[in-house]
């Protein structure tokens, strides 16, 4: 279709959808690589025809956070008919490993809906991870000053539930819900953790539904962690530490 046909089709289809329900979300495919000026025209027509949510997808995970911030910021500032009743949404893919960073950049630019998935599952390399966005907003609240209303203590349980039902294993080093997210083996880390938990953990494990931090006894462990663990193994040291 040529541009005029696109605008006409948007007008017809959004109006039809609005005739069937009060809340209509319009999503321009591959917005991250679209011409911004034409995008403003298309989105303006969608609003005019009754769209209440504008979802801006980085369909192929191509944009960088800086580019995506500018995209969302430009849409909010330049789309005809934009007003407080319109919700701007972000929808990012992880082909270059930047889905969460892009979604957060869009939120900083003014988007107030994020389309996300548990464990980041999705087409190809996946979508923005719900748990990563939620815990970033919670952990860095002074930066974003936003609330989600999500019970973060359920994140680990829901992650395991989704993994079990889909058969998609969560990688151990996955942020927030990976098996190693709150595990420490390096001796200097273990010593620091025993002295003060926030030394190496920016989140409390219980905030995401994990029972406790794990100090892994391995070749990288120093003296502090094994000494701390010995009593639980029924081993007592004398005053000389033997």
Secondary structure, DSSP 4 states (H G I P E B T S, - for coil): --HHHHHHHHHHHHHHHHHH-S--EEEETTGGGS-HHHHHHHHHHHHHTT--EEEEEETTS---HHHHHHHHHHHHHHSTT--TTPEEEEEEB-TTS-HHHHHHHHHHHT--EEE-BGGG--STT-B-BHHHHHHHHHHTHHHH-------GGGHHHHHHHHHHHH--PPPTT-TTTSTTTTEE-SHHHHHHHHH-GGGT-SS-GGGGT----EE--STT--SHHHHHHHGGGT----TT--
